Amino acid sequence: MIRGTSRAGIYPRSRPNADMDLDQFAADAPDDDAPGDARVCVVATQPDTFERCRAGFYPAPRSYDRTRADFAYMAFYRTEPVSAVTHYARVTARTEQTRGEPGPMDEADWKALIDPFSEERVVVVFEFDDLVPLERPVENDLNGVRGAWYCAVDDLREAGTLSALRERAET
């Protein structure tokens, strides 16, 4: 059994299963201590995108509304290997980058993250702190997350399913 510690420090949170993300059991996982009323932008991530999120950034074509929206945190709905919102992170910077110019993304990032979805040459790269695993992922009982949803951190903590989160969120 993989064991993690609760906030009390000595008891396991729960037993992992094949559908959950094991980051919540890591000893060095950041604390889930964001203010409950902080605004969050929830976005969908495929595996390549989520790996860039782990590296501290998420790009969006400049034309997407989320690049101009006001929020302090981003949360990540993962399409694989789970179908759930599993993590969030505090946004620390928004950097505009043009293809071929220096910035957080290199050419491989452009090819993997932007080219399959957009022909735009300018993106806004959201940079953030370490990803915080949700103690209880928000599981997919719909057709996933499309576009961007906006909610509060407490909504992520309290919603067990995407339909419950969607009821609380602005889409």
N, C-alpha and C positions, 0 to 999 in steps of 0.2 A: 504494500500500500504506500502510495506517495502521501506524505504528510506535510501539512503547512501549519502555520500557527494562526490562531485567531488574534483579534486585537488584545485579548487578555494575555496572549503570549505562549500558552502551553497546550491548547487543545486543537485537534484538527478541525478545520472548517466543515468540510464534507468530503465524502469519497469522490474522487474524480471518475468520470466515465468517458467513453470514446468521443462523445459529442461536446465536451466542454474544453475550454482552453486552460492549460495547466499553469499559465502565468500567475494566477491567483495563489498558487501554492509555493511560489518561489520566495525564498527568504529575503531577497533584495527588492521585491515588488514595492513600488511607491505606495504610500498610504492613500486611501480613498478619502481625502480630506477637503475636497473642493467645497466652496459654499453652495448649499443646496439650491439657492435661487439664482446661481450663475447661469447665464444663457449658453446653450450648447447648439452647435450645428452638427447634425447627424448625417453622415455620408456613407455611401456604399464603397467597399474596397474589394477588389479581386486580390488574389495572393501576391502578385507583384507589387501592387499598390500598398498593401498592408505591410510588406517587408520594408518599403520606403518609410512608412509611418513609424515603424520600429526604429528606423535610422533618424527620425526626427523631422520628417517633412511630408507634406501632401500638396501636390500641385492641382490647380484648377484653371482651365482656360479663362482668360480675363473677362470674356463675355458672360460667364456664369454669374447669376445673381449672388451666389454665396461669397464671391470675391469682394462685394461691397456691403454685405450684411454685417450688422454689429453682433458679435458674440465673443466670449472669452475662452471657450473650450470647443474642441471637436470630439465627436464620438464616432466610432467606426463599426459599421455593419459589415460583417465579413461574409462573403459568398461561399467560401471554402476555407478550411475543412469543416467549419461549422457554419450554420446559417443563423447568425445572431449578432447583435451588438455586444461586443465583448470588452471593449476598452474605450477610454477617453483620455484626453491630454489637454493641458493648458496651452493656448496659443501664445507664443512669445514674440513672433514677428510675422509680417506679411511682406514678402519680397517679390516685386515684379521682375520677371526675367524674360528676355527675348531670346528665341532660339539662336544658338551660335555665339551668344555672349556669356561672359562669366556669371555664375550664380550658383545656387544650391544644387541645380540639376546638371548632369552631364548628358552627352548625346545618347547614351544607353537609356537613361531615364526618360528622355523625350520619346524614344522609339517604343519603350514598354508602356509608358503611362499616358502619353498624349496622342501619339499618332493613331492608335486604334479607334479613338473617339472623336478627334477634332483635327482640323487643318490649321488651327490658330498657331500663330508664331509667338504670341505673348501669353504668359501665364502668370498667375499669382501663386507663389509658393508659400503655403502656411508652414511655419516652423514652430515646433513645440517641445515642451519638456518630455520626460520619459512617459510612456504609456502607462496608464493606471488600469489594471484589470478590474472589471466589475465583479463584485462578490457573486452576483447572480446574473449571468448573461440574459439579455432581452431576446428571447427566442422567436424565430420566424414562424408565424402562423398565417401569414398573408403571402404576398408575392415579392417579398423583400422590400428594400428601401429604394425608391426612385427619386432622383433629384436630391434636394437637401430638405431635411426636416429640422425645425427649431423647437427646442424645449428647454427645461431647466435640468440641472444636474440631478435634483431629487426625482424628477420624472424618470430618468434612467435607472435610478436605484429602486424605484417602486414598481415600475412596469415589468411584468414577467414575460409579456409577449409584445410583438410589434403592433398588434391591433390595439392593445392597451396604451402603448406609447403614442400611436397615431391619434388616439382620442385626445391626448394631452398636448400634442404638438401642432405647430403651424407648419403647413406643407406648401 
